[in-house]
């Protein structure tokens, strides 16, 4: 059991200094995917805002025309 513990601590001490980072082309691919996600999110916010504006305009015109027609009769 003592031998296994020594082996584990020796292995751990060897691996502590090991640091690996991806190559530049990997980072570039990651950045491109993040940019696409941001653009997609912006597109959905814009679409939702436009749909909300159209719906609000439709409801306003409907209620406004009903109020005007109700006053004429």
ROSE-4610 file (N, C-alpha, C; in Angstrom, 1 decimal, always signed):
// ROSE-4610
residu = [X/X/X/X/X/X/X/X/X/X/X/X/X/X/X/X/X/X/X/X/X/X/X/X/X/X/X/X/X/X/X/X/X/X/X/X/X/X/X/X/X/X/X/X/X/X/X/X/X/X/X/X/X/X/X/X/X/X/X/X/X/X/X/X/X/X/X/X/X/X/X/X/X/X/X/X/X/X/X/X/X/X/X/X/X/X/X/X/X/X/X/X/X/X/X/X/X/X/X/X/X/X/X/X/X/X/X/X/X/X/X/X/X/X/X/X/X/X/X/X/X/X/X/X/X/X/X/X/X/X/X/X/X/X/X/X/X/X/X/X/X/X/X/X/X/X/X/X/X/X/X/X/X/X/X/X/X/X/X/X/X/X/X/X/X/X/X/X/X/X/X/X/X/X/X/X/X/X/X/X/X/X/X/X/X/X/X/X/X/X/X/X/X/X/X/X/X/X/X/X/X/X/X/X/X/X/X/X/X/X/X/X/X/X/X/X/X/X/X]
num = [1/1/1/2/2/2/3/3/3/4/4/4/5/5/5/6/6/6/7/7/7/8/8/8/9/9/9/10/10/10/11/11/11/12/12/12/13/13/13/14/14/14/15/15/15/16/16/16/17/17/17/18/18/18/19/19/19/20/20/20/21/21/21/22/22/22/23/23/23/24/24/24/25/25/25/26/26/26/27/27/27/28/28/28/29/29/29/30/30/30/31/31/31/32/32/32/33/33/33/34/34/34/35/35/35/36/36/36/37/37/37/38/38/38/39/39/39/40/40/40/41/41/41/42/42/42/43/43/43/44/44/44/45/45/45/46/46/46/47/47/47/48/48/48/49/49/49/50/50/50/51/51/51/52/52/52/53/53/53/54/54/54/55/55/55/56/56/56/57/57/57/58/58/58/59/59/59/60/60/60/61/61/61/62/62/62/63/63/63/64/64/64/65/65/65/66/66/66/67/67/67/68/68/68/69/69/69/70/70/70/71/71/71/72/72/72/73/73/73]
x = [+0.8/+0.0/+0.9/+1.9/+2.9/+3.5/+3.7/+4.3/+3.3/+2.1/+1.0/+0.9/+1.0/+0.9/+2.1/+3.3/+4.5/+4.4/+3.9/+3.7/+2.7/+1.6/+0.6/+1.1/+1.9/+2.4/+3.5/+4.3/+5.3/+4.7/+3.6/+2.9/+2.3/+1.7/+1.0/+2.0/+3.2/+4.2/+4.7/+4.8/+5.2/+4.2/+2.9/+1.9/+1.4/+1.9/+1.5/+2.1/+3.2/+3.9/+3.4/+2.7/+2.2/+1.0/+1.2/+0.1/+0.0/-1.2/-1.4/-2.4/-2.1/-3.0/-3.2/-4.4/-4.7/-3.9/-3.7/-3.0/-3.8/-3.2/-3.9/-5.1/-5.1/-6.2/-7.4/-7.2/-8.3/-8.9/-8.1/-8.6/-9.4/-8.9/-9.6/-11.0/-11.1/-12.3/-13.3/-12.8/-13.6/-14.2/-13.3/-13.7/-14.8/-14.7/-15.6/-17.0/-17.0/-18.3/-18.9/-18.1/-18.7/-19.3/-18.7/-19.2/-20.5/-20.6/-21.8/-22.9/-22.7/-23.7/-24.2/-23.3/-23.7/-24.6/-24.2/-25.0/-26.4/-26.5/-27.7/-28.6/-28.0/-28.8/-29.3/-28.5/-28.9/-30.0/-30.0/-31.0/-32.4/-32.4/-33.6/-34.1/-33.3/-33.8/-34.4/-33.8/-34.4/-35.7/-35.8/-37.0/-38.1/-37.8/-38.8/-39.3/-38.4/-38.8/-39.6/-39.3/-40.1/-41.5/-41.6/-42.9/-43.7/-43.1/-43.8/-44.3/-43.5/-44.0/-45.1/-45.1/-46.2/-47.5/-47.4/-48.5/-49.1/-48.3/-48.7/-49.5/-48.9/-49.5/-50.9/-51.0/-52.2/-53.3/-52.9/-53.9/-54.3/-53.4/-53.7/-54.7/-54.4/-55.3/-56.7/-56.7/-58.0/-58.9/-58.3/-59.0/-59.4/-58.5/-58.7/-59.8/-59.9/-60.9/-62.3/-62.3/-63.5/-64.0/-63.2/-63.6/-64.1/-63.5/-64.0/-65.4/-65.5/-66.7/-67.8/-67.5/-68.5/-69.0/-68.2/-68.6/-69.5/-69.3/-70.1/-71.5/-71.8/-73.1/-74.0]
y = [-1.2/+0.0/+1.2/+1.2/+2.3/+2.6/+1.6/+1.7/+2.4/+2.1/+2.8/+4.2/+4.6/+6.0/+6.8/+6.2/+6.9/+7.0/+6.0/+6.1/+7.2/+7.3/+8.3/+9.7/+9.9/+11.2/+11.6/+10.6/+10.9/+11.3/+10.6/+10.9/+12.2/+12.5/+13.8/+15.0/+14.8/+15.9/+16.1/+15.0/+15.1/+15.9/+15.6/+16.2/+17.6/+18.1/+19.4/+20.5/+20.3/+21.3/+21.2/+20.2/+19.9/+20.9/+21.7/+22.6/+22.5/+22.3/+22.2/+23.2/+23.9/+24.9/+24.6/+24.8/+24.5/+25.4/+24.9/+25.7/+26.9/+27.8/+29.0/+28.8/+27.8/+27.6/+27.1/+26.5/+26.0/+27.3/+28.2/+29.4/+30.2/+30.3/+31.0/+30.4/+29.1/+28.4/+28.7/+28.7/+29.0/+30.4/+31.4/+32.8/+32.9/+32.3/+32.4/+31.8/+30.7/+30.2/+31.1/+31.7/+32.7/+33.9/+34.4/+35.5/+35.1/+33.9/+33.5/+33.4/+32.9/+32.8/+34.2/+35.2/+36.5/+37.1/+36.9/+37.4/+36.8/+35.5/+34.7/+35.3/+35.5/+36.1/+37.5/+38.3/+39.6/+39.6/+38.6/+38.5/+38.1/+37.2/+36.9/+38.0/+38.8/+39.9/+41.0/+41.2/+42.1/+41.6/+40.3/+39.8/+39.8/+39.5/+39.6/+41.0/+42.0/+43.4/+43.9/+43.5/+43.9/+43.2/+42.0/+41.3/+42.0/+42.3/+43.0/+44.4/+45.1/+46.4/+46.3/+45.3/+45.0/+44.7/+43.8/+43.3/+44.5/+45.3/+46.5/+47.5/+47.7/+48.6/+48.1/+46.8/+46.1/+46.3/+46.0/+46.1/+47.5/+48.4/+49.9/+50.3/+50.0/+50.4/+49.7/+48.5/+47.8/+48.5/+48.7/+49.3/+50.7/+51.5/+52.9/+53.0/+52.1/+52.2/+51.8/+50.8/+50.4/+51.6/+52.3/+53.4/+54.5/+54.8/+55.9/+55.5/+54.2/+53.7/+53.7/+53.4/+53.4/+54.8/+55.8/+57.2/+57.7/+57.3/+57.7/+57.2/+56.1/+55.5/+56.1]
z = [+0.0/+0.0/+0.0/+0.7/+0.8/-0.6/-1.3/-2.6/-3.6/-3.5/-4.3/-4.0/-2.7/-2.3/-2.9/-2.8/-3.3/-4.8/-5.5/-6.9/-7.3/-6.5/-6.8/-6.6/-5.5/-5.2/-6.2/-6.6/-7.6/-9.0/-9.3/-10.6/-10.5/-9.4/-9.2/-9.3/-8.7/-8.7/-10.1/-10.9/-12.3/-13.2/-12.9/-13.7/-13.3/-12.2/-11.7/-12.6/-13.2/-14.0/-15.5/-15.8/-17.2/-17.5/-18.4/-18.8/-20.3/-20.8/-22.2/-22.7/-23.8/-24.3/-25.8/-26.3/-27.7/-28.6/-29.9/-30.9/-31.3/-32.0/-32.4/-33.3/-34.2/-35.0/-34.2/-33.1/-32.2/-31.6/-31.1/-30.5/-31.5/-32.7/-33.8/-34.0/-34.1/-34.3/-33.1/-31.9/-30.8/-30.8/-31.2/-31.2/-32.3/-33.5/-34.5/-34.1/-33.4/-32.9/-31.9/-31.0/-30.1/-30.8/-31.8/-32.6/-33.3/-33.8/-34.5/-33.5/-32.3/-31.2/-30.8/-30.7/-30.4/-31.5/-32.7/-33.8/-33.8/-33.6/-33.6/-32.5/-31.3/-30.2/-30.5/-31.1/-31.5/-32.5/-33.4/-34.4/-33.7/-32.7/-32.0/-31.2/-30.6/-29.8/-30.8/-31.9/-32.9/-33.4/-33.7/-34.2/-33.2/-31.9/-30.9/-30.7/-30.7/-30.5/-31.7/-32.9/-34.0/-34.0/-33.6/-33.5/-32.4/-31.3/-30.2/-30.6/-31.4/-31.9/-32.9/-33.8/-34.7/-33.9/-33.0/-32.2/-31.4/-30.8/-30.0/-31.0/-32.1/-33.1/-33.5/-33.8/-34.2/-33.1/-31.9/-30.8/-30.6/-30.6/-30.4/-31.5/-32.8/-33.9/-33.7/-33.3/-33.2/-32.1/-30.9/-29.8/-30.1/-30.8/-31.1/-32.1/-33.1/-34.2/-33.6/-32.6/-32.0/-31.1/-30.4/-29.6/-30.4/-31.6/-32.5/-33.1/-33.5/-34.1/-33.1/-31.8/-30.7/-30.4/-30.6/-30.4/-31.5/-32.7/-33.9/-33.8/-33.3/-33.3/-32.3]
